[in-house]
Amino acid sequence: MSDSGQVPWPAGLIRTERLLLREPEARDRTTFIELLASPEVHTYLGGPRPRDEIEREMPEVPERRPGSFVVELDGAMIGQVLLRRATGHRRPAAVGKADLGYLFLPEVWGRGYATEACAAVLGWFDGVLPGEPVVLTTQSANVGSMRLAAKLGFTEVERFHAWGAEQWLGLRPPAT
């Protein structure tokens, strides 16, 4: 996880029943561009970025840093789970805590992959940094993310207005 010298990285492979979580590779670049340029993926994230801008800025091997996991299904990238330290968060309750984020291709939504992948990353996190809470922020209008947060054990800390919409901040207490 970024901003923490305590975490061994790369994390190695994390396998779930259906998925493989791993570090990004050059072959994932096209899917990262698709995720960042997708209007559907960014409905609740302020809108997509222009594809040509992303293609110019995206390095050959995308997002290769602690806490960035590619989610792979049957040999193909379908999404990303990201854990990073919330150093510049707008809400004091989140500052300094691990912040969970995720993006998945629209064609795989509704199949439980996000839940499976995020649970695996949180399990890894609990093993390397036991006793640390995790936060998650989403628009309260994003019903799917609200359901996912509940399944993963996040509970509401507060709601606030930012980026032109009501936001929900949840906290997952440290694993015991």
Secondary structure as GFF3:
##gff-version 3
##sequence-region A 1 176
A	DSSP	beta_strand	14	15	.	.	.	ID=ss1
A	DSSP	beta_strand	20	22	.	.	.	ID=ss2
A	DSSP	three_ten_helix	26	28	.	.	.	ID=ss3
A	DSSP	alpha_helix	29	37	.	.	.	ID=ss4
A	DSSP	alpha_helix	51	57	.	.	.	ID=ss5
A	DSSP	beta_strand	68	73	.	.	.	ID=ss6
A	DSSP	beta_strand	76	85	.	.	.	ID=ss7
A	DSSP	beta_strand	98	104	.	.	.	ID=ss8
A	DSSP	three_ten_helix	106	108	.	.	.	ID=ss9
A	DSSP	alpha_helix	113	128	.	.	.	ID=ss10
A	DSSP	beta_strand	134	139	.	.	.	ID=ss11
A	DSSP	alpha_helix	143	151	.	.	.	ID=ss12
A	DSSP	beta_strand	155	162	.	.	.	ID=ss13
A	DSSP	beta_strand	165	172	.	.	.	ID=ss14
###
